[in-house]
Amino acid sequence: MSEAGLIRDETGTQTLIGYVVDVSAGDGQGRCWLDIGPQHTNRHKALHGGIITCLLDNASGTTGSLTVDDTGTAPFLTISMNTHYLAPAFKGRVTATGRVSGGGRSLLFIDAELVDEEGRVIATSSGVFKRVPQEKLA
């Protein structure tokens, strides 16, 4: 972490796309933000749907991590996730925020929302996430 509560360039995907994970709020909700550049857009110059889903997935996984570790780095696997695209985003910063909506000991249900700088909802998701024990990562 370079700045308190911000995670940058932790994974190859994060470095390639350029999003930042934010666990600084202290409210148990993982956040992930991206400043949209031309490399993030589709042929219509709107933020690409795959990148939207990536941001929602990362915010959700980070939210899961925050349930067991306040650094937001405990590994969680996406079991399933549905994304709903509601509006295009063309420029500026978008922020995805996750929220635990249910679950039990082994699985968490996490919803997420991607908004632009004006608070307009760009997309939402709902998914099932599972904690990965450290010994299974090797």
N, C-alpha and C positions, 0 to 999 in steps of 0.2 A: 504494500500500500504506500503510495507516495504522499497522499494527503489523508488526514484523519477521516476514516470511514469511506474512502474512495478506493476502489480496486480497478487498476488499469493494467492492460497487457498481461493478464494472468494466463490466458489461453491463446492458442493460435487463432481461433475464431474471433476472440475479442480484439486481438491485435489487427487482424485482417479487416474487420468491419469498423472498428474504432469506437465502440460503445464503452461506457463507463458504468460500473456497478457501484451503487451508493447504499451503504448500510449505516449512514451517519444519523438518521432521524431518531433512532432509539424507540420506534413504535412497533417493531416486529414486522414491518413491511419492507421487503426488498424493492429497490428501485434500480432502474437501468435507463440511462439516457444516451441520446445520440444527437449530434449536430449534423443535420442532413447536408451531404455534399453530392456532387454530380455522380460520384461512384456508387451511391446508394439508391439511385433512381431507375425506374423502368423506362421503356420507350416513350411513355407519356410524361416523363419528367416528374413523376410522383414516386414517393418512397416505395420501394419494391416490397411486395407482400411477403416474400421469404424473409426479408430483414425485419419486417414488422413481427412476424411469428418468432423470430430469433430473440427479439427484445422482450416480448411477452414471456417466452420460455425462460429466459435468464432471470427476469424479475420474479417469476414464480419459483424457480429453483432456489434463488437466493432467499426468498421468503421462507421456503421450507427449511433452509439452512439456519435461519435465524431462530427457528423453534428449538434448536439444540445447541447453537453456538453463536454468540453475539458478534463474531467476526464475519458471519455469513459465508464461511468457507467449507462447512460440512457438506460433503458431496450428496446430491440427490439426483435420482434418475427420473426422467419423464416416462411415465407408463403410457399415458394417452393425453392428448390435448386437442381441443377444438378452438379454432380461431374464427372470429366474426369481423369482417372488414366493414367499417361503417362510413368512412370518409377518407379522401386522399389527403396526404401531407406533402407539400412541395419544398418547403424550406424551413429553416430555423431548428429549434431543439424539440425533440419529442421525448417523453418520459413514460416508461412503463412502470406500474406499481402493482405488486402482488398482495393478495389478502387470503389468509387461510379461511376457508368456508366450512370445513369439516374434516373428518378423518378419525383415525384411531392410532394404534400403536405402530403399525407398519406402513400405512398409507395416509397421505394427506390430500385433501381436495383443495385446490388453490385456484382462485379467480384472479385475473389481471386485467388491467386497463391501460391502453396507450393513449396519451393526450398530447396535444400540441401546446405551444406557449400561451395560447389564448384559453386553454382549458377544454377545447373541442375534443370529443372522443373520436379517435381515429380507428381503434379496433379494441375488441375485448377477447378474452380467452377463458376457458375453464379446463382444468386438467387434474390428473391424478399423478402424484409424485411419491417416490419411495426413497427412503434414506439408504445410502450405500455404506455398509460397514467398511471401515478403513482397511481391514485385512483382505477384502475382496477387490481392492484397487490394484494390487500388485500384479 
